[in-house]
Amino acid sequence: MNTPVSSLTRRDFVKFGAVTGGAALDAHLAAPRALGATAGSDRIRVGLVGCGGRGTGAAQNCLDSSPGVEIVAVGDLFERQVTAAKTKLKLDTAQGFWGFDAYQKVLATDIDLVILATPPGFRPMHFEAAIAAGKNVFMEKPVAVDPVGCRSVIATAQIAKQKKLAVVAGTQRRHQHSYIEVMKRIHDGAIGELVGGQCYWNGDGIWFREKTGWLADVSDFEWQCWNWYHWDWLSGDQIVEQHIHNLDVMNWAFGGPPAKFYGMGGRQNRGALAGNIWDHFATELEYPNGARVTSMCRHTPKSSQRVSERVVGTRGTSDCAGSIKGDKAYKFEGPSINPMVQEHTDLIASIRSGEPLNEGERVALSTLTAIGCRMSAYTGREISWNWLLNGSTLDIFPKTIAPGAGHFPLVPIPGQAELV
């Protein structure tokens, strides 16, 4: 599953995530329940794995997306999270499971679709199990924390295509009508050839959960999972966990991933907080046509915030989100629909139609783009896409997943951190 995949062309990348009819179902592949129970049917039975803020948010988005959707099973590492999710979502009759094997118990129930919303480090393992179980999948971004994990997701997504299972990711801009309309025009040449761009996720901070109160009684490993944002092996760092949205838009605009990464950053504002992630990054991404894009993200208290994208062409510019300036100026004036609901609407419609969406490979490559930025910054080295996709052996997620001793890697220092 973790064997490097072959190099992917720009055309391959553009095709990823398109509606597919899928290859003929091989006899040895487990048949998805959806083919017999939900294709053409209104009822969709959903399981939730990961009951934190984003997990319960995604579950509510799924419930709001279409009639006939019901959540019948929920799972999390912590019992208190399961109880809270059932209360918040009013799931009086849903089954609840907790522990590190909760995902397996949810997948063993009679569901058509599973929402995967645990810390990103777990995503490749949970995604592989979901597809093996024949379930359609909605998975939150990012989908891995290292190149080995991204290759695993790509391989699993290919199996999902063979099984005709739907896979949609939480990169909701891909389902936002204003972005879609602008991108159509950019790809049709409305601003000419793309020659540059900028993207940002600059915010003021993120939560931190001390090992006090009820957390004082759990193992270090469990506490880290509760406080997951602050370790690269769980979150991927800010540039992967949050900035993937904006980097995904850049890849969308340019029709594929960058050819090179040249990054920098550091850790200035996290003080004595536990964890090994940084708080600011800046990366120059060079795309195959020679265009260079500046990427910035940070967590800095009392700072000016900016979360946006911009591309520059030979005949104009665009914010990617709804407007174009130049010879073919455009402003989106269509209805404003919550894209975090729309992505579930599109997913469920594809299941019911028997023409499943599959965004697994695409989101894995955008995740890998963010990881490439992080690796370049951590090590101080310029790296290439080809090496990142096909050569890097970096695998930072622990192999033992159980209550017990924690996993505490050091804060990466450029010039000392090795490029693996």
FIVEXBA-636764 format. One record per residue (C-alpha): residue in one letter; x, y, z; chain. Coordinates in Angstrom, 3 decimals. Example, Ala and Ser with C-alpha at 12.3 -4.5 7.8 and 13.67 -1.06 7.14 Angstrom:
% residues 2
+---------+----------+----------+----------+--------+
| residuo |       xx |       yy |       zz | cadena |
+---------+----------+----------+----------+--------+
|       A |   12.300 |   -4.500 |    7.800 |      A |
|       S |   13.670 |   -1.060 |    7.140 |      A |
+---------+----------+----------+----------+--------+
This chain:
% residues 420
+---------+----------+----------+----------+--------+
| residuo |       xx |       yy |       zz | cadena |
+---------+----------+----------+----------+--------+
|       M |    0.000 |    0.000 |    0.000 |      A |
|       N |    2.897 |    2.372 |    0.647 |      A |
|       T |    4.850 |    1.591 |   -2.520 |      A |
|       P |    5.627 |    4.862 |   -4.397 |      A |
|       V |    3.233 |    5.491 |   -7.249 |      A |
|       S |    4.408 |    6.400 |  -10.722 |      A |
|       S |    4.910 |   10.031 |  -11.677 |      A |
|       L |    1.636 |   11.841 |  -12.360 |      A |
|       T |    1.211 |   14.211 |  -15.275 |      A |
|       R |   -0.648 |   17.518 |  -15.299 |      A |
|       R |   -3.453 |   15.864 |  -17.264 |      A |
|       D |   -3.678 |   13.070 |  -14.676 |      A |
|       F |   -4.028 |   15.648 |  -11.900 |      A |
|       V |   -6.805 |   17.581 |  -13.639 |      A |
|       K |   -8.780 |   14.354 |  -14.044 |      A |
|       F |   -8.561 |   13.435 |  -10.341 |      A |
|       G |  -11.887 |   13.874 |   -8.550 |      A |
|       A |  -14.014 |   13.857 |  -11.717 |      A |
|       V |  -17.262 |   11.907 |  -11.696 |      A |
|       T |  -16.359 |    8.362 |  -12.675 |      A |
|       G |  -18.294 |    5.349 |  -13.723 |      A |
|       G |  -15.453 |    3.193 |  -12.354 |      A |
|       A |  -13.839 |    0.073 |  -13.733 |      A |
|       A |  -15.688 |   -3.239 |  -13.779 |      A |
|       L |  -16.027 |   -4.612 |  -10.283 |      A |
|       D |  -13.541 |   -7.397 |   -9.726 |      A |
|       A |  -14.919 |  -10.530 |   -8.144 |      A |
|       H |  -12.367 |  -10.431 |   -5.331 |      A |
|       L |  -13.319 |   -6.909 |   -4.234 |      A |
|       A |  -15.892 |   -6.504 |   -1.502 |      A |
|       A |  -19.100 |   -5.127 |   -3.007 |      A |
|       P |  -20.166 |   -1.795 |   -1.471 |      A |
|       R |  -23.455 |   -1.801 |    0.375 |      A |
|       A |  -24.467 |    1.322 |   -1.555 |      A |
|       L |  -24.758 |   -0.556 |   -4.850 |      A |
|       G |  -27.510 |   -2.758 |   -3.467 |      A |
|       A |  -29.061 |   -0.544 |   -0.845 |      A |
|       T |  -28.761 |    3.136 |   -1.801 |      A |
|       A |  -28.174 |    3.568 |   -5.538 |      A |
|       G |  -31.423 |    5.196 |   -6.590 |      A |
|       S |  -32.660 |    5.148 |   -2.993 |      A |
|       D |  -33.389 |    8.092 |   -0.712 |      A |
|       R |  -32.067 |    6.538 |    2.496 |      A |
|       I |  -28.407 |    6.988 |    3.399 |      A |
|       R |  -27.180 |    5.513 |    6.683 |      A |
|       V |  -24.101 |    7.353 |    7.977 |      A |
|       G |  -21.397 |    6.564 |   10.517 |      A |
|       L |  -19.168 |    9.207 |   12.133 |      A |
|       V |  -15.577 |    8.528 |   13.202 |      A |
|       G |  -14.135 |   11.458 |   15.162 |      A |
|       C |  -16.582 |   13.425 |   17.299 |      A |
|       G |  -14.703 |   16.694 |   17.796 |      A |
|       G |  -15.765 |   20.091 |   16.521 |      A |
|       R |  -15.098 |   19.338 |   12.864 |      A |
|       G |  -16.507 |   15.842 |   13.082 |      A |
|       T |  -19.804 |   16.963 |   14.577 |      A |
|       G |  -19.797 |   19.911 |   12.176 |      A |
|       A |  -19.353 |   17.625 |    9.180 |      A |
|       A |  -22.076 |   15.323 |   10.519 |      A |
|       Q |  -24.492 |   18.244 |   10.804 |      A |
|       N |  -23.527 |   19.409 |    7.301 |      A |
|       C |  -24.309 |   15.911 |    6.038 |      A |
|       L |  -27.702 |   15.895 |    7.794 |      A |
|       D |  -28.492 |   19.314 |    6.294 |      A |
|       S |  -27.455 |   18.309 |    2.792 |      A |
|       S |  -30.270 |   16.036 |    1.705 |      A |
|       P |  -33.469 |   14.377 |    2.944 |      A |
|       G |  -33.202 |   10.726 |    3.872 |      A |
|       V |  -29.829 |   10.997 |    5.622 |      A |
|       E |  -29.522 |    9.544 |    9.121 |      A |
|       I |  -26.533 |    9.055 |   11.406 |      A |
|       V |  -26.746 |    5.619 |   12.990 |      A |
|       A |  -23.284 |    5.106 |   14.547 |      A |
|       V |  -20.634 |    7.369 |   16.076 |      A |
|       G |  -17.131 |    6.610 |   17.338 |      A |
|       D |  -14.264 |    8.439 |   19.005 |      A |
|       L |  -11.239 |    7.734 |   21.163 |      A |
|       F |  -13.024 |    9.260 |   24.159 |      A |
|       E |  -16.421 |    8.250 |   25.566 |      A |
|       R |  -17.163 |   11.863 |   26.582 |      A |
|       Q |  -16.856 |   12.925 |   22.931 |      A |
|       V |  -19.295 |   10.241 |   21.814 |      A |
|       T |  -21.810 |   11.314 |   24.471 |      A |
|       A |  -21.427 |   14.990 |   23.551 |      A |
|       A |  -21.849 |   14.291 |   19.823 |      A |
|       K |  -24.986 |   12.230 |   20.351 |      A |
|       T |  -26.450 |   15.035 |   22.456 |      A |
|       K |  -25.465 |   17.826 |   20.063 |      A |
|       L |  -26.726 |   15.994 |   16.974 |      A |
|       K |  -29.818 |   14.587 |   18.754 |      A |
|       L |  -28.857 |   11.002 |   17.987 |      A |
|       D |  -30.904 |    9.213 |   20.627 |      A |
|       T |  -30.848 |    5.807 |   18.921 |      A |
|       A |  -27.384 |    5.891 |   17.314 |      A |
|       Q |  -24.840 |    3.311 |   18.422 |      A |
|       G |  -21.771 |    4.716 |   20.169 |      A |
|       F |  -18.228 |    3.320 |   20.370 |      A |
|       W |  -14.993 |    4.590 |   21.899 |      A |
|       G |  -11.357 |    3.588 |   22.058 |      A |
|       F |   -8.638 |    3.275 |   19.422 |      A |
|       D |  -10.696 |    0.565 |   17.681 |      A |
|       A |  -13.897 |    2.641 |   17.558 |      A |
|       Y |  -13.477 |    3.164 |   13.800 |      A |
|       Q |  -13.560 |   -0.597 |   13.225 |      A |
|       K |  -16.742 |   -0.914 |   15.263 |      A |
|       V |  -18.434 |    1.900 |   13.327 |      A |
|       L |  -17.416 |    0.299 |   10.010 |      A |
|       A |  -18.893 |   -3.007 |   11.172 |      A |
|       T |  -22.366 |   -1.455 |   11.500 |      A |
|       D |  -24.944 |   -1.315 |    8.718 |      A |
|       I |  -23.884 |    2.001 |    7.137 |      A |
|       D |  -23.600 |    3.260 |    3.561 |      A |
|       L |  -21.296 |    6.226 |    4.209 |      A |
|       V |  -18.691 |    7.020 |    6.833 |      A |
|       I |  -17.394 |   10.453 |    7.837 |      A |
|       L |  -13.695 |   10.327 |    8.809 |      A |
|       A |  -12.787 |   13.290 |   11.014 |      A |
|       T |  -10.153 |   12.121 |   13.479 |      A |
|       P |   -6.730 |   13.838 |   13.670 |      A |
|       P |   -5.171 |   13.665 |   10.171 |      A |
|       G |   -2.383 |   11.260 |   11.131 |      A |
|       F |   -4.993 |    8.503 |   11.447 |      A |
|       R |   -6.604 |    9.211 |    8.066 |      A |
|       P |   -4.676 |    6.797 |    5.797 |      A |
|       M |   -5.355 |    3.866 |    8.131 |      A |
|       H |   -9.038 |    4.728 |    8.603 |      A |
|       F |   -9.565 |    5.400 |    4.891 |      A |
|       E |   -8.025 |    2.075 |    3.923 |      A |
|       A |  -10.272 |    0.267 |    6.434 |      A |
|       A |  -13.388 |    2.095 |    5.197 |      A |
|       I |  -12.818 |    1.197 |    1.554 |      A |
|       A |  -11.946 |   -2.393 |    2.487 |      A |
|       A |  -15.294 |   -2.516 |    4.300 |      A |
|       G |  -17.100 |   -1.297 |    1.166 |      A |
|       K |  -18.184 |    2.092 |    2.553 |      A |
|       N |  -18.532 |    5.388 |    0.733 |      A |
|       V |  -16.367 |    8.027 |    2.402 |      A |
|       F |  -16.378 |   11.668 |    3.328 |      A |
|       M |  -12.981 |   12.496 |    4.825 |      A |
|       E |  -11.793 |   15.748 |    6.266 |      A |
|       K |   -8.634 |   17.382 |    5.018 |      A |
|       P |   -5.710 |   16.925 |    5.240 |      A |
|       V |   -5.612 |   13.213 |    4.532 |      A |
|       A |   -2.086 |   12.398 |    5.740 |      A |
|       V |    0.918 |   13.938 |    7.497 |      A |
|       D |    3.786 |   12.556 |    5.403 |      A |
|       P |    4.554 |   11.301 |    1.855 |      A |
|       V |    4.135 |    7.638 |    2.826 |      A |
|       G |    0.642 |    8.394 |    4.120 |      A |
|       C |   -0.245 |   10.301 |    0.937 |      A |
|       R |    0.822 |    7.345 |   -1.218 |      A |
|       S |   -1.348 |    5.084 |    0.909 |      A |
|       V |   -4.358 |    7.350 |    0.337 |      A |
|       I |   -3.697 |    7.438 |   -3.427 |      A |
|       A |   -3.554 |    3.643 |   -3.564 |      A |
|       T |   -6.747 |    3.302 |   -1.501 |      A |
|       A |   -8.526 |    5.858 |   -3.701 |      A |
|       Q |   -7.669 |    3.743 |   -6.736 |      A |
|       I |   -9.253 |    0.715 |   -5.045 |      A |
|       A |  -12.326 |    2.850 |   -4.290 |      A |
|       K |  -12.642 |    3.580 |   -8.014 |      A |
|       Q |  -12.556 |   -0.130 |   -8.789 |      A |
|       K |  -15.244 |   -0.726 |   -6.190 |      A |
|       K |  -17.334 |    2.223 |   -7.460 |      A |
|       L |  -17.290 |    3.833 |   -4.037 |      A |
|       A |  -17.693 |    7.581 |   -3.602 |      A |
|       V |  -14.917 |    9.576 |   -1.924 |      A |
|       V |  -15.306 |   13.293 |   -1.197 |      A |
|       A |  -12.882 |   15.422 |    0.826 |      A |
|       G |  -13.348 |   18.483 |    2.998 |      A |
|       T |  -11.755 |   20.917 |    0.531 |      A |
|       Q |  -15.076 |   22.712 |    0.247 |      A |
|       R |  -13.905 |   25.433 |   -2.136 |      A |
|       R |  -14.039 |   22.758 |   -4.861 |      A |
|       H |  -17.828 |   22.678 |   -4.281 |      A |
|       Q |  -18.348 |   26.429 |   -3.822 |      A |
|       H |  -20.207 |   27.885 |   -6.800 |      A |
|       S |  -18.297 |   31.179 |   -6.865 |      A |
|       Y |  -14.947 |   29.373 |   -7.004 |      A |
|       I |  -16.216 |   26.913 |   -9.616 |      A |
|       E |  -17.432 |   29.660 |  -11.952 |      A |
|       V |  -14.212 |   31.651 |  -11.634 |      A |
|       M |  -12.044 |   28.593 |  -12.220 |      A |
|       K |  -13.987 |   27.718 |  -15.357 |      A |
|       R |  -13.107 |   31.134 |  -16.738 |      A |
|       I |   -9.466 |   30.991 |  -15.644 |      A |
|       H |   -9.067 |   27.626 |  -17.365 |      A |
|       D |  -10.777 |   29.044 |  -20.475 |      A |
|       G |   -8.097 |   31.774 |  -20.638 |      A |
|       A |   -9.967 |   34.730 |  -19.136 |      A |
|       I |   -6.781 |   36.118 |  -17.550 |      A |
|       G |   -4.355 |   34.644 |  -20.071 |      A |
|       E |   -1.437 |   32.450 |  -19.076 |      A |
|       L |   -0.894 |   32.279 |  -15.328 |      A |
|       V |    2.423 |   33.884 |  -14.384 |      A |
|       G |    2.211 |   34.073 |  -10.589 |      A |
|       G |    0.073 |   34.174 |   -7.490 |      A |
|       Q |   -0.220 |   34.396 |   -3.726 |      A |
|       C |   -2.085 |   32.414 |   -1.109 |      A |
|       Y |   -2.479 |   32.964 |    2.628 |      A |
|       W |   -3.747 |   31.483 |    5.871 |      A |
|       N |   -2.617 |   34.072 |    8.385 |      A |
|       G |   -4.431 |   33.833 |   11.720 |      A |
|       D |   -3.882 |   34.805 |   15.326 |      A |
|       G |   -3.612 |   31.473 |   17.115 |      A |
|       I |   -5.014 |   28.061 |   17.967 |      A |
|       W |   -6.276 |   26.317 |   21.106 |      A |
|       F |   -3.995 |   24.412 |   23.465 |      A |
|       R |   -5.227 |   21.913 |   26.081 |      A |
|       E |   -3.125 |   21.482 |   29.196 |      A |
|       K |   -2.831 |   18.032 |   30.779 |      A |
|       T |   -4.979 |   19.000 |   33.749 |      A |
|       G |   -8.453 |   18.148 |   35.053 |      A |
|       W |   -9.771 |   14.897 |   33.611 |      A |
|       L |   -6.845 |   14.825 |   31.159 |      A |
|       A |   -4.437 |   14.341 |   34.072 |      A |
|       D |   -5.705 |   10.758 |   34.336 |      A |
|       V |   -5.139 |    9.719 |   30.711 |      A |
|       S |   -1.885 |    8.467 |   29.223 |      A |
|       D |    0.473 |   10.832 |   27.432 |      A |
|       F |   -0.407 |    9.272 |   24.074 |      A |
|       E |   -4.132 |    9.833 |   24.647 |      A |
|       W |   -3.496 |   13.416 |   25.804 |      A |
|       Q |   -1.548 |   14.082 |   22.629 |      A |
|       C |   -4.480 |   12.773 |   20.585 |      A |
|       W |   -6.804 |   15.138 |   22.482 |      A |
|       N |   -4.325 |   17.988 |   21.964 |      A |
|       W |   -3.566 |   16.783 |   18.447 |      A |
|       Y |   -2.992 |   20.086 |   16.669 |      A |
|       H |    0.394 |   20.627 |   18.292 |      A |
|       W |    2.308 |   17.619 |   16.926 |      A |
|       D |    3.278 |   17.213 |   13.284 |      A |
|       W |    2.613 |   13.452 |   13.387 |      A |
|       L |   -1.028 |   14.135 |   14.285 |      A |
|       S |   -1.871 |   17.396 |   12.471 |      A |
|       G |    0.852 |   17.811 |    9.869 |      A |
|       D |    1.497 |   21.314 |   11.316 |      A |
|       Q |   -0.535 |   24.427 |   10.515 |      A |
|       I |    0.636 |   24.576 |    6.919 |      A |
|       V |   -0.836 |   21.134 |    6.263 |      A |
|       E |   -3.883 |   21.246 |    8.536 |      A |
|       Q |   -5.194 |   24.698 |    7.534 |      A |
|       H |   -3.236 |   26.129 |    4.622 |      A |
|       I |   -4.038 |   23.082 |    2.472 |      A |
|       H |   -7.252 |   24.893 |    1.485 |      A |
|       N |   -5.394 |   27.744 |   -0.189 |      A |
|       L |   -2.686 |   25.535 |   -1.679 |      A |
|       D |   -5.410 |   23.321 |   -3.138 |      A |
|       V |   -6.860 |   26.396 |   -4.867 |      A |
|       M |   -3.444 |   27.172 |   -6.359 |      A |
|       N |   -3.155 |   23.621 |   -7.687 |      A |
|       W |   -6.684 |   23.923 |   -9.078 |      A |
|       A |   -5.845 |   27.158 |  -10.883 |      A |
|       F |   -2.563 |   25.855 |  -12.317 |      A |
|       G |   -3.996 |   22.476 |  -13.268 |      A |
|       G |   -1.674 |   20.455 |  -11.076 |      A |
|       P |    0.931 |   20.540 |   -8.306 |      A |
|       P |    4.096 |   22.666 |   -8.246 |      A |
|       A |    7.389 |   21.417 |   -9.603 |      A |
|       K |    9.551 |   22.845 |   -6.790 |      A |
|       F |    9.327 |   24.059 |   -3.173 |      A |
|       Y |   11.565 |   26.588 |   -1.439 |      A |
|       G |   10.415 |   27.269 |    2.120 |      A |
|       M |   11.291 |   28.849 |    5.432 |      A |
|       G |    9.672 |   29.571 |    8.785 |      A |
|       G |   10.008 |   28.989 |   12.496 |      A |
|       R |    8.499 |   28.972 |   15.968 |      A |
|       Q |    8.388 |   32.324 |   17.759 |      A |
|       N |    4.992 |   32.671 |   19.463 |      A |
|       R |    4.218 |   29.265 |   20.944 |      A |
|       G |    6.533 |   29.839 |   23.899 |      A |
|       A |    6.763 |   26.956 |   26.338 |      A |
|       L |    3.697 |   25.169 |   24.952 |      A |
|       A |    4.219 |   21.482 |   24.383 |      A |
|       G |    4.278 |   20.270 |   20.806 |      A |
|       N |    6.772 |   20.454 |   17.971 |      A |
|       I |    4.910 |   22.476 |   15.320 |      A |
|       W |    5.965 |   25.867 |   14.031 |      A |
|       D |    3.889 |   29.052 |   13.997 |      A |
|       H |    4.887 |   30.637 |   10.666 |      A |
|       F |    5.864 |   29.503 |    7.172 |      A |
|       A |    6.633 |   31.163 |    3.854 |      A |
|       T |    7.172 |   29.102 |    0.724 |      A |
|       E |    7.883 |   29.851 |   -2.914 |      A |
|       L |    6.178 |   27.299 |   -5.139 |      A |
|       E |    7.332 |   27.067 |   -8.739 |      A |
|       Y |    4.778 |   25.540 |  -11.113 |      A |
|       P |    5.723 |   23.594 |  -14.267 |      A |
|       N |    5.206 |   26.620 |  -16.556 |      A |
|       G |    7.758 |   28.624 |  -14.544 |      A |
|       A |    5.211 |   30.706 |  -12.630 |      A |
|       R |    6.045 |   31.317 |   -8.980 |      A |
|       V |    3.484 |   31.500 |   -6.182 |      A |
|       T |    4.115 |   32.902 |   -2.708 |      A |
|       S |    2.525 |   30.955 |    0.139 |      A |
|       M |    2.233 |   32.340 |    3.678 |      A |
|       C |    0.664 |   31.007 |    6.856 |      A |
|       R |    1.086 |   31.909 |   10.504 |      A |
|       H |   -0.353 |   31.959 |   14.015 |      A |
|       T |    0.563 |   35.332 |   15.505 |      A |
|       P |   -1.424 |   37.035 |   18.301 |      A |
|       K |   -2.719 |   40.556 |   17.599 |      A |
|       S |   -1.734 |   40.285 |   13.933 |      A |
|       S |   -3.589 |   41.220 |   10.759 |      A |
|       Q |   -5.431 |   38.178 |    9.451 |      A |
|       R |   -5.734 |   37.094 |    5.829 |      A |
|       V |   -7.142 |   33.874 |    4.387 |      A |
|       S |   -7.326 |   34.171 |    0.613 |      A |
|       E |   -5.872 |   33.394 |   -2.805 |      A |
|       R |   -4.877 |   35.454 |   -5.839 |      A |
|       V |   -3.573 |   34.493 |   -9.273 |      A |
|       V |   -1.942 |   36.744 |  -11.858 |      A |
|       G |   -2.211 |   36.187 |  -15.581 |      A |
|       T |   -0.914 |   37.929 |  -18.685 |      A |
|       R |   -4.348 |   39.536 |  -19.218 |      A |
|       G |   -5.716 |   40.016 |  -15.725 |      A |
|       T |   -5.937 |   38.874 |  -12.117 |      A |
|       S |   -8.410 |   36.924 |  -10.008 |      A |
|       D |   -9.147 |   36.352 |   -6.331 |      A |
|       C |  -10.299 |   32.843 |   -7.348 |      A |
|       A |  -13.275 |   33.248 |   -5.004 |      A |
|       G |  -15.686 |   35.185 |   -7.214 |      A |
|       S |  -14.120 |   37.921 |   -9.298 |      A |
|       I |  -11.814 |   38.540 |  -12.249 |      A |
|       K |  -10.170 |   41.835 |  -13.193 |      A |
|       G |   -8.841 |   42.526 |  -16.663 |      A |
|       D |   -9.976 |   42.239 |  -20.278 |      A |
|       K |  -12.693 |   39.733 |  -19.348 |      A |
|       A |  -13.820 |   41.109 |  -15.999 |      A |
|       Y |  -16.296 |   38.981 |  -14.076 |      A |
|       K |  -18.112 |   39.038 |  -10.751 |      A |
|       F |  -20.058 |   36.085 |   -9.427 |      A |
|       E |  -23.627 |   37.078 |   -8.561 |      A |
|       G |  -25.185 |   33.665 |   -8.070 |      A |
|       P |  -26.724 |   32.291 |   -4.888 |      A |
|       S |  -24.570 |   31.903 |   -1.793 |      A |
|       I |  -24.819 |   28.274 |   -0.643 |      A |
|       N |  -22.813 |   26.902 |    2.271 |      A |
|       P |  -20.022 |   24.927 |    0.537 |      A |
|       M |  -19.561 |   22.739 |    3.609 |      A |
|       V |  -23.115 |   21.511 |    3.063 |      A |
|       Q |  -22.808 |   21.485 |   -0.738 |      A |
|       E |  -19.899 |   19.024 |   -0.665 |      A |
|       H |  -22.150 |   16.532 |    1.128 |      A |
|       T |  -25.023 |   17.280 |   -1.254 |      A |
|       D |  -22.744 |   16.470 |   -4.201 |      A |
|       L |  -21.404 |   13.343 |   -2.494 |      A |
|       I |  -24.826 |   11.905 |   -1.708 |      A |
|       A |  -26.199 |   12.771 |   -5.141 |      A |
|       S |  -23.315 |   10.859 |   -6.706 |      A |
|       I |  -24.010 |    7.805 |   -4.529 |      A |
|       R |  -27.696 |    7.826 |   -5.409 |      A |
|       S |  -27.008 |    8.262 |   -9.121 |      A |
|       G |  -24.559 |    5.355 |   -9.242 |      A |
|       E |  -21.881 |    7.717 |  -10.612 |      A |
|       P |  -19.665 |    8.166 |   -7.537 |      A |
|       L |  -17.386 |   11.139 |   -7.126 |      A |
|       N |  -13.836 |   10.219 |   -6.210 |      A |
|       E |  -11.635 |   13.047 |   -4.909 |      A |
|       G |   -9.234 |   10.809 |   -3.002 |      A |
|       E |   -6.189 |   11.128 |   -5.250 |      A |
|       R |   -6.669 |   14.832 |   -5.762 |      A |
|       V |   -6.864 |   15.680 |   -2.061 |      A |
|       A |   -3.874 |   13.404 |   -1.380 |      A |
|       L |   -1.812 |   15.395 |   -3.896 |      A |
|       S |   -2.898 |   18.723 |   -2.409 |      A |
|       T |   -2.053 |   17.351 |    1.037 |      A |
|       L |    1.343 |   16.340 |   -0.348 |      A |
|       T |    1.791 |   19.867 |   -1.712 |      A |
|       A |    1.378 |   21.283 |    1.797 |      A |
|       I |    3.703 |   18.596 |    3.191 |      A |
|       G |    6.298 |   19.564 |    0.577 |      A |
|       C |    6.165 |   23.170 |    1.775 |      A |
|       R |    6.622 |   21.997 |    5.372 |      A |
|       M |    9.508 |   19.648 |    4.563 |      A |
|       S |   11.353 |   22.321 |    2.618 |      A |
|       A |   10.935 |   24.792 |    5.469 |      A |
|       Y |   11.834 |   22.323 |    8.233 |      A |
|       T |   15.050 |   21.305 |    6.484 |      A |
|       G |   15.957 |   24.553 |    4.711 |      A |
|       R |   16.275 |   22.599 |    1.462 |      A |
|       E |   14.739 |   23.190 |   -1.966 |      A |
|       I |   12.915 |   20.041 |   -3.044 |      A |
|       S |   11.224 |   18.822 |   -6.207 |      A |
|       W |    7.737 |   17.419 |   -6.672 |      A |
|       N |    9.049 |   14.330 |   -8.425 |      A |
|       W |   11.282 |   13.448 |   -5.469 |      A |
|       L |    8.517 |   14.218 |   -2.976 |      A |
|       L |    5.997 |   11.990 |   -4.741 |      A |
|       N |    8.281 |    9.146 |   -5.750 |      A |
|       G |   11.405 |    9.317 |   -3.608 |      A |
|       S |   10.747 |   10.573 |   -0.074 |      A |
|       T |   10.476 |    7.837 |    2.557 |      A |
|       L |    9.307 |   10.139 |    5.371 |      A |
|       D |    6.856 |    8.270 |    7.630 |      A |
|       I |    6.282 |   10.066 |   10.953 |      A |
|       F |    3.127 |    8.411 |   12.297 |      A |
|       P |    3.782 |    5.985 |   15.194 |      A |
|       K |    3.433 |    2.279 |   14.537 |      A |
|       T |    2.033 |    1.492 |   18.014 |      A |
|       I |   -1.407 |    3.019 |   18.550 |      A |
|       A |   -2.527 |    2.450 |   22.123 |      A |
|       P |   -2.776 |    4.150 |   25.529 |      A |
|       G |    0.683 |    4.552 |   26.994 |      A |
|       A |    3.869 |    6.502 |   26.507 |      A |
|       G |    3.704 |    9.594 |   24.350 |      A |
|       H |    5.543 |   10.324 |   21.119 |      A |
|       F |    7.445 |   13.613 |   21.549 |      A |
|       P |    9.607 |   14.561 |   18.527 |      A |
|       L |   11.771 |   17.681 |   18.833 |      A |
|       V |   10.966 |   20.995 |   17.197 |      A |
|       P |   12.553 |   20.841 |   13.699 |      A |
|       I |   15.535 |   23.169 |   13.183 |      A |
|       P |   16.656 |   23.943 |    9.598 |      A |
|       G |   20.188 |   22.773 |    9.034 |      A |
|       Q |   19.696 |   20.008 |   11.590 |      A |
|       A |   16.450 |   18.372 |   10.439 |      A |
|       E |   17.218 |   15.743 |    7.843 |      A |
|       L |   15.525 |   15.553 |    4.439 |      A |
|       V |   14.141 |   12.015 |    4.250 |      A |
+---------+----------+----------+----------+--------+
